[in-house]
Amino acid sequence: MEGTQKPRMLGWSIAYIFLLLSIFLPPLSLITAALLMVPVLIMYVKLGTRRFLVHYIVSLAVVYFVASLLAGWLGALLVSVSIFFLPPVIQMGNLYKKRAAARTVLTAGTLTLLGELLLTLIVCSMFGLNPIGSMKRLMMESMQTLPVQMQGMMRIDMDILVQLAVQMLPLYMIGFSLFYVVISHWLARKVLVRSGESIPAFKPVKDWMLPKSFVWLYLLALILEMFVKDSKSMIFTVLLNLLPLLMAAFAIQAIAFLFFVAHVKRWNKTLPIMGIFLLLVPPAYFMFSLLGVFDALFPIRDRMASK
């Protein structure tokens, strides 16, 4: 077992080197950037701390050397990107070793990555880099490059649009963190389970259920939205980020409900799968959110299961 594990871990080290080096290759960057945490997470779980550090440090050394030959600054940048994703890997890896529930792993990994993003913003601001101001300028410059006809179609002032987009930065950060952690957990768990590790999985989709407290929070946010009109207030910013998150959570709850119905009625899973695609349609997305609210608030599933 020990003999076969060494070449496998060497293979994951090589894969990680190629993933890091391919980040700035346009055809591959979107895919490889999403997989950055997976090889490191697998190595962290399968290897002891010392052996993991050896694999990790050697991989970074190779990346730094190769990238520096291409561009002097590129090596340091890739090493920084790798180190940035290391804390959530360690957090998730430790929870894997403790056989923690999948929800606990997802929460811990997301909060760790989100905390790093917030810390990065604070540190950048302390050094006078002003990333939010740079984001505003970049968005304004991007919008000014749009055709005049398209700019005229926008009923809202560009300055206001940019301001709203910047105020939604917490939402983007949460989405970014969730995306990376969910993808990493899903792929890494599959590999680790096949290699003999016992990693708890999420509950089946049909059993997903939000607590009722989310319903009252959603209703409170909707009521506050009707009265809060000052776009520069803190409450407005909180609602601007909270409402889309809650709507997304209840839309997912609705999909889980459809899977439950298909299971109870012994229907084909075409219905819930079609529901997933319908989430891309704004009116359907809103209706699914309402369905999720009703599912969380009322004992619909209990009544269906008892029949």
C-alpha positions, 0 to 999 in steps of 0.5 A: 500500500505504501509503495503504490501511494508514493507514485500516486502522490507524485502524480498529484504533485505533478498535476498540481504543478501543471494546474498552477502553471496553466492558470494564465493560459486563456483556453485552460484558465477557467477550468484549471483555476477551479481545480486548484485546491483539489490536488493539495487537499488529496495530498494533505489527507493521504500524507502525513504533515511532514511528507505533505510539506515536502510534496507541497514545497517542492511543487511550489519550487518547481512552479516558481522556477519555471514561471520565473523563466517566463516572466520574473514576476509570474513565479512569485504571483503563482506561489502567492495564489497557491498559499492563499488557497492553503488555509481552507485546504488545511481546514477541510483536510483536518475535518476530513480526517475527523470524519466530520459531516459534509455540511461542517466541511463546507461551512468551515472551508467557505468561512475560511476562504471568505475570511481570507478575502476580507483580510486581503481587502483590509491589507490592500487598503492599509497599503493604500492599494484601494481595490474597491476604487480600482474595481469602480474604475475598471467597471466604468471603463468597461461600460464606456467601451459599450456601443452608444446604442447599448449605453442609451438602453440602460435606464439607470445611470452608469454611476449608480449601476457601478455603485450598486455592483460595488455594494454587492461585493460581499455577495460576489465574495460569498459566491466565489468562496462557495464555488471553490469549496463545493467543487473542491469537496465534490471532486476531492471526496470522490477521489479519496473515497475511491482510495479507501478513505471514509469521507461523509457525503451530503444528504441526498438532495431530496432530504435537503431542508432549510430551517424555518428561521430562514423564512422569517429572515426572508420576510423581514428582509422583504419588509425592510426593502420596502422602507429602506430607500437610501442606497448609501445606508448600511441596511440597504447594502446588507439587504442588497446582498442578503436577498439574492442569497436567500432567494438562491437558497429557497430556489435550491430548496424548491429543487430538493422538494421536486426530487422529494416528490419524484421519490415519493411518487416514484416518478422519473427524475426528469421533473427535478432535472428540468427544474434545475434548467428552469432556474436560469429563467428569471420568472421561473427562478422567482416562482421556485424561490416561493415554492422553497419558502412554502416547503420550508414553512409548511409540513408539505413533505410530511403529508405527502409521505404519510399518504 
